[in-house]
Amino acid sequence: GVISMEKFDFFISHQEVTQGSVTPTHYDVLYWSNRSMTVDELQRLTAQLSMLYQNWPGPIRVPAPVMYATKQCSLYSTIKAKNAVNKGLPYMLRQLYFL
């Protein structure tokens, strides 16, 4: 649930563990313009997005778009460092090749 009245933030435990304990993920909502979505709907959407990651059979700790962006940035920085961005790889920009 919401943990502070001064700012919009919440915790969600996405994972299922067989050993140890789950570490909840803390979300800070920086900008909230769409008042048609309730807090519960936002939390439910966030939890559902954590189950959409294509490279893992269960939920992950962050929503799938965040994980995709992280992997994309990492790959881009690797490619950029090697000066291989424009060397015949434009088709890869339309695929999830970074998984």
RAMODA-V737279 format. One record per helix or strand of 2 or more residues. SS is the DSSP state (H for helix, E for strand). FROM is the first residue (numbers start at 1). TO is the last residue. Records with the same first field share a line. If there is no record, write none. Layout:
BEGIN
SS = FROM-TO ; FROM-TO
END
This chain:
BEGIN
E = 9-12 ; 25-28
H = 39-49 ; 64-81 ; 90-94
END
